């Protein structure tokens, strides 16, 4: 009965168990708790369009033989972000073996003894290494079927002993390589905007990296919930490593497009901070992950390029992109203010940028 349902109480009880959704699956549940029920799930949304695919861009290992090659890659990036806000990169410089080890490390963390895992469980937003279920568990209308290990890897590289023993080595190696790739992507985006290649880097867009390493266990009632409901990322950019399971969808012209897994590719999407500083020239796009219908878990790691809290660097639309015809659409803000706004409202399907519009 609806009147007997005390959501806040049930959320708190689940959170205090510190077992995540994986713990519920391990306990053998056949029905998901009501806190995970979404009123409007996939079935009520438009059918995914199977004819469209997000663009794949070959980065040639980041070494462009000539200005011509580099220019053609920049043109492809510009086209992809203006049309989709998403693209995949291949030959990105991160070896396949490192990508495999990273996925194995994430799976290892989430599948290790729950007592060890519990020592990392926290909702303290300033903590550099933490594990929990849904960052917005208390603020969202409905929870999503995934657990996450969050590790802040840059600008201050964590002490080895602060990272979980089971995946610390690979996380350090992967994030070192990811920082290099991030710098290259920001150079290409700067040039795609008509700015000098180091412009976004000099704004410190490439300086801070957080890894959100997700574990989506099989869901007993996948039509009632999501792996992660529709949202945009708060970051400047996010670079995603995903396994072979699938379920990621991108919203394009009111259609949900499947992003089929490519074992060699990483997926790049633009975040809200980049949309704000480019004054809507580049747009952050809604995406979601369907609840896992399979028998094995889905593993992914999202590399978020954005400052951690607290950070008082002020961001507003880039002056070089503004003119009489293109006045600023957003007020100045800090990543701390944006992050607090984002956390307070949860993933409610509306753009957090509306709050910062002039």
N, C-alpha and C positions, 0 to 999 in steps of 0.2 A: 504493500500500500504506500502511495506517495507520501501521505502525511506521517508515516512512521520512519521515513528515510531521512537520516541526519547526515548529510554529506560530510560536513566538517569533521564530525566525530569519526566517520568511517575512514576518511583520508588520514586522520591523525593515527588511528589504530594501525592502518596499513604501514604508514611511514615509520612508526615506532618499532615495527618488526625488523626493519632494515634488511629485508630479504629480496627486495625487488620483485619484478614480475616473474623472473626466473624461479624465485623461491616458491611462488604460487604454482607454477607449472610443475616443479619438482614435488610439490605436495599432492599432485594428482588432481587438481581441480578440473571439473568438466564444464563449469559455467564461470564466466568472468565476473568479478565483483561489480556492483552497480556504478561505482565511481569511475569505471572505464567506459560506461555506455555513452556513445555519442548519439544525439537525437537525429542527426542527418548524416548518415554514413555513405560510403561509395555508391550504393545502389541508387541513391536519389540524385546523383550527379550525372552530367552528360557522359556518354560513353567515350572512352579514350579514342583518339583518332589514330589509326594504325598507319596512315599514309605518311605521316611526318616523322622526321627524326631530328634530334638536336645535332648541330654540325660537329664534325670531328676535324681537328686541326693538328697537323703534323708539325711538331716543334723542332724536328731535325736535331734532337739532342741539345737544343739551345745554341748550336753553333751555325750561324747563317753564313754560307760561303760568300754571299755578295749582298750589296744594298738591295738589289732587286728581290732576292729571296726574302729578306727581312720585310721589305715593303709589301710583298704578296701575303705574308703571314699576318702583318698588321691589318691589311685590308680584310682578310678573312675574320680576324678577331672583331674588327669594327662591325662588319656585317652580322656576325653571330650575336654580338651583345645588343645591337640595335633591334634585331628581329626576335631574338629569343631570351636574352639575358642569361643564357646558359650555353656552354659548349664543352666538348670533350677534348682532351689533349692526349696524343700518343707521341712516342719518342721524346718524352718529357725529362729524361735524365735520371729518373728514379728506377733502378733495376727491378725487374719482375720478382727476383728472389727477395728483395727487401720488402716489396709490397706483400708477398705471400707471408713472410715472417711477421710482418705487422698484423695481418689479419689473424694469424695463429696466436700471436701474443695477446690480442684483444680477447679472442675466444678463451684463451687460457685464463686470463684475469677473471672473466665472468663465470667460468665453469670451475674455478678452484673452490676449496673448502669455504663455506659461507661464513665461518667464524673469522677467517683471515680477511675476507672481503669486507665484513662489517666494520673492521678497524678503519676503513677509508670512508665509511658512510657519513655524509655531512650535507647540510644545506647552507653552510656559511659561504656567501658569495665571494669573500675575499680569500678563501682557502685555495692554494695553488694545485693541490691534488685531492680530488674527492670523487666518490661514487654515490649515485642516487638514482631514483626513478623520477623522471620528469622534473626539470628545473622549476616548472610552474605548477607543481602538484597542488599547492594551496590556492593559487589564484585562477586557475583555468576552470572552465565549466565541466570539462570531462578529461580524464587522464588518458594517456596514450600507452600502448603496449610495448614499452622498451625500457631498458636500463642503460645508464651512461657512466663511463669513467671519464672525468674531465681533468686534463693536465695542462697547466700553463708552462710552455716550453721556452718562451722568449718574451722579452729581451733577456731576462735572467734565467739561464739554464738551471733547472732544478738540481739539487744535490742528488747523487745517485741513490743514496739510501732513503730519500723521500719518495721515490717512485716505487710502485709495486714490484717486488722481486721478480715475479713471473714474466714481466714484459719491459723491465727498465732499460735493458741494453738496446732492444730494437726501437723503443720509443725515442731514445736519444739519437740513434742513427737516422731513423726516418725523419725526425723533425729537423735535423741538420740539413738533410737533402731537400726537405720541403721548404725551408727558408730560402734556399737558392732558387728553387722553382718559383716561389712567390715573387721574388725580386724580378725574375724574368717576365712573369705575367704582368706585374705592375709597370714595367718598362713598355711592354707592348700596348697596354691600356693607355698609358700616358701619350704615346705616339698616336694611338687611334683617336685620341681627343684633340690632336693637333698641338700638343705640348711637348716640351723637351723630354727625352726618355727618362730622366731621373726625377721628374716633377712629383709624382705620387710618392716615390721613395723619400724625397726631401720633406714631404708632409708627414713622414713617419708611418705611412700606411703599411709598409712591409716590416715594421719593427717588432711587432708583438704577435705571437702565435699561441693559440690554445688548441689542443686536440680534444675533440669530443668523440670518444670511442664507444659506439653504440652496439648494443646486443638486443636483437628482436627475437625473443623465443617464439616457437610455434604458439598460435593462439587458438584456444578451443572454440571461440565464437568470433571468427574474423569479420563477420558482417555487422558486429555491434560496435567496433572500435577501429582505431587507426594505429599504425606503428608510430607515425607522427602526423598530426593533423595539418591542414593547409596553413602555411606560414611563409613569411619572407625571413631571410637571415639578417641579423643586425650588423654583421661585419662589413668591412670594405669588400673583401671577397672571401669565398669559401672554396676550398679544393677538397673534393670528396673521393675517398677510396671506398669502393663497395665490392662485396663478394659476388658470387654467381647466382644468388637467390632471386634478386629482382624485387620490384614493388615500388621503386621510386617513380613518381610522376611529376611532370611540369605543366603548369597551366599556360596555354597558348591560345589566344583568340577564343576563350571560353571553353576550350577542350582540354581534357587531361591527356597528355602525351606520355606514353611509357618510355622510360629510359632503360633499354635493355642492357644488362651488364656486359662490359667488354673487359676481359681480364687484363688487357694491356693499357687501358685508358684510365685517366683520372678526370673527374668532372669538375668544371669550374663554373661557379655561379656568382653573380654580383650581389652585394648586400645593400642594405638600407643606407649605410654610411656613404657608400660610393654614389648612390643615387642622390643623396643630399649634396655632396661636394661637387658633383657634376651638374647640379641644377636640373635634374631629370633628363640629361643627355643620355645617360646610361641608366637603365631601370632595373631594380631588384624585383625578381619574379617569384610568384607563389609556387610552392611545390609541397609535396606530401609523400608519405610512405604508407602503403596499404598494410593492414595487419597481416602477419605472416601465416599463410595457409598451409605451408609445407610441414615437413616432419623434422627439419633441422633448422637451427637458428640462422638468422640473417646477421651478418657482421658488417659494420662500416666504420670509417673514421673520417670525421669532418675536420679539416684544418681551417680554423677561423683566424683570419688576419684582422685583428682589432685589439685595441688597448684593453688591459684588464682594469677592474675597479680597484682603487680609485685612480683616475687619471684626469688631469685638469686641462689638457691641451684642447684649445678651442677649434672647432671646425665649422665652416660655413661654405657656401658656394664659392668655387675657385674664381678669383677676380678675373683671370685671363679668359674665362669662358663667358663673362657677362658683357652686356652692351645695352644700348637704349632699347633694342628689340628683345633682349633676353635679360630681364631684370631678375634679381634674386627671388626665388620661390620659397626659400627656407631661412629661418633665423639662425644665428650662430648657436652652437650647443657644444657640449663635451660628450665624450663616449660614456662617461659616468652617468650623466643625466639621461642619455638615451637608454643605457642599460637598465637603470632603475625604473624608467617608464615601461620598458619592455617586460621586466620581471613582474611589475605590479599588475599588468593587464593580462599576461599569459598569452598563449597562442589562440587568439579569438577570431582569426580569419580576416581582421581588418589591418590596414597598413599602419604601423606605429608612426610613420612619417607624418601622418595628418596632424599630429600633435605639434609638429615643428614648422608647419607651413605658415607663411606670412599671410 
